Amino acid sequence: MKAVVQRVSKASVSINHAITASIDTGLCVFLGIHRHDTPDHSLWMIDKLLNLRLFSDPSGLMTDSISDKQYGILVVSQFTLYGNCQKGRRPSFTEAAPADIAEPIYNDFISHLSQTYPYSSSGNFGAMMEISLVNDGPVTLLIER
C-alpha cells in the first residue's frame, strides 16, 4: 500500500463536474493498493495517517497530528501510484492490484477510517475524478507499507 499525503488548506473531488467530497484544512491522501495488499495494510496506514505529526504549532514546528487538530482527511484511490516507468514510454501497472482485489480493500480502508476518524471523506473507486487542492507548506510525503 502506498500513499501520497499532502497537507492542504482545502481539497475537493468532483465527478461529472459536481463536487462529491471536500475538506478545508487537513490531508489529501492519494492511495494506491498493491497486488499483495491485505486489509491489515489498511489498519497500519490508517494509524500512520492519524498519528503523523504534520501540523505546525505556533513556533512553526510540526508537532501536531491530524487527530490532535481534528482536521479533515480526503482519500482518493489512485492505482497509478504503482505505475512503473523504468522501461519504455508507457507505464506498467503490473504491481497495482486489479480492481476486483483493490476495490474491497479500498472500501474496507474507507469504512475503517470513517469509523475511527469522523472527519474523513473520499472519492469514488474507479471513477474519473477531478481533484482540486491547495498544498499547504508545501508538505508532501510518500508513505509505503
C-alpha positions as CSV (number, residue, x, y, z in Angstrom):
1,M,0.0,0.0,0.0
2,K,1.3,3.4,-1.0
3,A,0.0,6.8,-0.1
4,V,1.0,10.3,-1.3
5,V,0.0,12.6,1.5
6,Q,-0.4,16.3,1.1
7,R,-1.1,18.8,3.8
8,V,-3.7,21.1,2.3
9,S,-5.6,24.2,3.2
10,K,-8.5,22.8,1.1
11,A,-9.2,19.9,-1.3
12,S,-12.2,18.5,-3.2
13,V,-13.2,15.7,-5.5
14,S,-15.5,16.3,-8.5
15,I,-17.2,13.7,-10.6
16,N,-19.0,14.9,-13.7
17,H,-18.3,18.5,-12.7
18,A,-20.1,18.1,-9.4
19,I,-18.2,18.2,-6.1
20,T,-18.8,14.9,-4.3
21,A,-16.4,15.4,-1.3
22,S,-14.4,18.3,0.1
23,I,-12.4,19.3,3.1
24,D,-10.9,22.5,4.4
25,T,-7.6,22.3,6.3
26,G,-6.3,18.7,6.5
27,L,-4.7,15.9,4.5
28,C,-5.4,14.9,0.9
29,V,-4.3,11.2,0.6
30,F,-3.8,9.5,-2.8
31,L,-4.0,5.8,-2.0
32,G,-2.6,3.0,-4.2
33,I,-3.3,-0.6,-3.5
34,H,-0.6,-3.2,-4.3
35,R,-1.5,-6.6,-5.7
36,H,-0.3,-8.2,-2.5
37,D,-2.0,-5.9,0.0
38,T,-4.4,-7.1,2.6
39,P,-6.8,-5.4,5.0
40,D,-4.1,-5.4,7.6
41,H,-2.1,-3.0,5.4
42,S,-5.1,-0.6,5.7
43,L,-5.0,-0.7,9.5
44,W,-1.3,0.2,9.5
45,M,-1.8,3.0,7.0
46,I,-4.8,4.5,8.9
47,D,-2.8,4.5,12.1
48,K,0.1,6.2,10.4
49,L,-2.1,8.9,8.8
50,L,-3.9,9.7,12.0
51,N,-0.8,10.0,14.1
52,L,1.9,11.6,11.8
53,R,2.8,15.0,13.2
54,L,2.3,17.2,10.1
55,F,0.7,20.3,11.5
56,S,2.7,23.2,13.0
57,D,2.5,24.7,16.4
58,P,2.8,28.4,16.9
59,S,6.6,28.2,16.7
60,G,6.4,26.5,13.3
61,L,7.4,23.0,14.4
62,M,5.4,20.1,13.1
63,T,4.2,18.8,16.5
64,D,0.5,18.0,16.0
65,S,-1.2,15.2,14.2
66,I,-4.5,15.4,12.2
67,S,-6.1,13.7,15.2
68,D,-4.8,16.4,17.5
69,K,-6.3,19.1,15.3
70,Q,-9.4,17.3,14.2
71,Y,-8.9,18.4,10.6
72,G,-10.3,16.6,7.5
73,I,-8.9,13.8,5.5
74,L,-9.8,13.3,1.9
75,V,-8.9,9.9,0.4
76,V,-8.7,9.3,-3.3
77,S,-8.0,5.9,-4.9
78,Q,-5.1,6.1,-7.3
79,F,-3.8,2.9,-8.9
80,T,-1.2,4.9,-10.9
81,L,0.9,5.2,-7.8
82,Y,2.1,1.7,-8.8
83,G,3.0,2.8,-12.3
84,N,6.5,1.6,-13.3
85,C,8.2,3.9,-15.8
86,Q,11.6,2.2,-15.9
87,K,11.2,0.6,-19.3
88,G,9.8,2.1,-22.5
89,R,7.5,5.1,-22.7
90,R,4.3,3.6,-21.3
91,P,3.9,2.9,-17.6
92,S,3.4,-0.7,-16.5
93,F,0.8,-1.2,-13.8
94,T,1.5,-4.9,-13.0
95,E,2.2,-4.1,-9.3
96,A,-1.1,-2.4,-8.8
97,A,-3.9,-4.6,-7.6
98,P,-6.6,-5.3,-10.2
99,A,-10.0,-3.7,-9.5
100,D,-11.6,-6.9,-8.1
101,I,-8.9,-7.1,-5.4
102,A,-8.3,-3.3,-4.9
103,E,-11.9,-2.2,-4.6
104,P,-12.8,-4.3,-1.5
105,I,-9.6,-3.3,0.2
106,Y,-10.2,0.4,-0.6
107,N,-13.8,0.2,0.6
108,D,-12.6,-1.5,3.8
109,F,-10.0,1.3,4.3
110,I,-12.6,4.0,3.9
111,S,-15.1,2.2,6.2
112,H,-12.5,1.6,8.9
113,L,-11.2,5.2,8.6
114,S,-14.7,6.7,8.9
115,Q,-15.4,4.6,11.9
116,T,-12.1,5.6,13.5
117,Y,-12.0,9.2,12.4
118,P,-15.3,11.1,11.8
119,Y,-13.6,13.9,9.8
120,S,-12.9,11.8,6.7
121,S,-14.3,11.7,3.2
122,S,-13.4,10.0,0.0
123,G,-13.6,9.9,-3.8
124,N,-15.3,7.0,-5.6
125,F,-13.2,4.0,-6.5
126,G,-12.7,3.7,-10.3
127,A,-14.5,6.9,-11.1
128,M,-13.0,9.6,-13.4
129,M,-12.4,12.3,-10.8
130,E,-11.1,15.8,-10.9
131,I,-9.1,16.7,-7.8
132,S,-8.6,20.2,-6.7
133,L,-6.3,21.1,-3.8
134,V,-4.1,23.8,-2.3
135,N,-1.0,22.3,-0.9
136,D,-0.1,23.9,2.4
137,G,3.7,24.4,3.0
138,P,4.1,22.6,0.7
139,V,4.1,19.4,2.7
140,T,4.0,16.2,0.6
141,L,5.1,12.8,1.8
142,L,5.2,9.3,0.4
143,I,4.2,6.5,2.8
144,E,4.6,2.9,1.8
145,R,3.9,-0.3,3.7
